[in-house]
Amino acid sequence: MHKSLLSLSLLVALAGCDAAIIANQRAAEAEAEAEAAVAVATPAGGEAVVAVQAAPAGDGDAKVVAQADVAATLKPEALDLETVTYLIKKGKVKDADALEKKLNSPKEKLHSIDIDGDGKLDKIQIVEVKQGDTIVFELHALPSSKKDKDNFVIVGYVNFTADKTTNVLIVKATYAPVVIGYQTIVYDYTAPIVVKNDVVVVTGGGGFYGWLYAPRPVYVGVVVWEAPTVVIDVHHGGCWPPGHCKHHKPKHHKHKHHKHKHGHHHDDDDDD
């Protein structure tokens, strides 16, 4: 009797173990299927799209579908941070607004970023962030197809750190993680400063540093998108606006008929 009860208990325990193993296997398979459902594609434009497909759960219900756009990997030459630091160091720009205009000028060719791959240069917006003795310029790339300041990808940073112990301003430009080799590419230099009553006074460099540490609001760039070219098809005899054309009556040229005077020939002989 006791042996029968013992055997029955063992069978129940083994059955429970098998059920647990099967449940774990099913959970692992479901997790693997969910991971396999994540597809990453990078189109030619340089934008990687991560799409999580709907996968059936154990009870037959579909999971929530999530889709998110993430920035693709950019090459360092897409953003000329070396020239950006040069413009600041040599005083070629007086403030962040002037630097932003340089970045977005096609003539300057400081960047070739096209996140959304629509064939148009994206705008670069400078957003200033203050962190203690460090001022950071975040370089936001705004996809031209979206034209929305909330849809941005950070492509680089310019850091200004005031070292009040050594009396130097450390300027360091680095790429964001979306750029290949961002960990190893750094453009930096120093400028002398004077600290008075915990206030930084820049003694070297151009006027940019004076603006940087002057009392002012935090800088957030305002990006202006070009309005599309509107072609007006006018069918008003070339006049626009209508009704503003002076209608000239055609001039009829009168042809003057010149009368030719015919001379009378008088005979030299007098009548007798």
Secondary structure, DSSP 8 states (H G I E B T S, - for coil): -HHHHHHHHHHHHHHHHHHHHHHHHHHHHHHHHHHHTEEEE--TTSEEEEEE---B-TTS-B---EEEEEE--B-GGGB-HHHHHHHHHTT--SSHHHHHHHHT-TTT--B---TT-SSS--EEEEEEEEETTEEEEEEEEE-TTT--TTS-EEEEEEEEEEETTTTEEEEEEEE-TTBTTTTT-EEEEEEEEEEETTEEEE-SS-HHHHHHTSS----B---------------STT-SSTT-S----------------------SS---
